[in-house]
Amino acid sequence: MSNKTVLNVKIDKELKRQAQETAKALGLPISTIVSASLRDIVARRSITISDQPRIRPEVEAELLEMSRQFKAGTLDVSPVFETAEESFVWLDKELAIERKKSKK
């Protein structure tokens, strides 16, 4: 026997159409999107309704920590480049270092 149930809600026809189009573009059934949204509400025990985008608290905390490290001079950031080519050379070196670390 399935552990699933049916949830009936009344929503605006245009919102339903847009949600179905979005779900189709993502390759997901609308039920998966609704379930994911409900799981997020349950996990966070909150819901934010706003016309302005908000940064998730964990992302905000990470950005604040990076800001603190930068001000303290302990954040490892890239140098300033004069040309795009300089940035590519630097990035290639950094990637090579990371690859060596991941092989260990």
N, C-alpha and C positions, 0 to 999 in steps of 0.2 A: 504494500500500500504506500502511496506517495505521501511525503511529508509536506506537500505544497498546498496552498489554499488560494482562493480567488479574492482579489481586492478590487472592488468596484468604486470608482471615484468619478465625480462629474468635473470636467474641465472644459475650457473654451475650445471650440472646434479648431480654430486656427492654431492654438498651442499644441493640440494633439497632432495636427498635420505636420507642424514644424518639428515636433519631437520625433515623429515617425521618420521624417526625412533625415534628421540628424542620426538617428539610430541606424538607418539603412546605410548612410555614408560611412558610419563607423563599423559596419558589418555586424551589428549586434541587434538582437531583438529588443523591443522597447521594454519588455519585462526585466531584462538584465540591467538596463539603465535604471529603472525604477528601484529594483532590488539593491543595486549598488548605492543609490542615493539614500535609501532607507537604512542600509547597513552603516553608512557614514554618520547619519543622524544618531543612530543608536550608540555607535562607538564614541562619538564626541559628546553625546548627551546635550547637544545643542544644534540649533539651526540658525543660519544667518540669512536674512532676507534684506537685500540691499541693491540699489541700482549702481553702486560703486564696487568695483572689484576689491577684494581684501586679500592680503597675504595670510596664508595659514600660520598659526602661532609658531609651529616648529621651524618654518622657513624664516619667519621674522627673528626668532631667537638665534638662528645660525648667522643671519646677516648682521645682527647686532654684535655677535661674538667676532665675526670677521672684521667689523669696524673697529672694535676694541683692539684686536691684534694689530691692525694696520696702524692705528694711532700709537701703539706701543713699539712699533717697528719690528714686530715678530711675525708678521704675515708674509709668507713667501709669495711674492707677486712678480710678474714679468717686468723686465726693464722697459724703458722708453725706447722706441725704435724710430730711426730717421726714414726708413723705407719699409715697404711691405716685405721685400726680399729679406731684410734683416730679421723680421719677425718670423718668417718661414724657417730660416736657418736655426734660430733660437728654438722654435717649436720642435723641429726635427731632433735637435739634441736632447730636449726634455723628454720627448717620446722614447728615444733610445734608452735613456736612463730608466724610465718607468718600465720599459719592456724587460730590461735586465733585472730590475727588482722583482717583477712578477714571475720570472723564471726560477728564482731562488726558492 
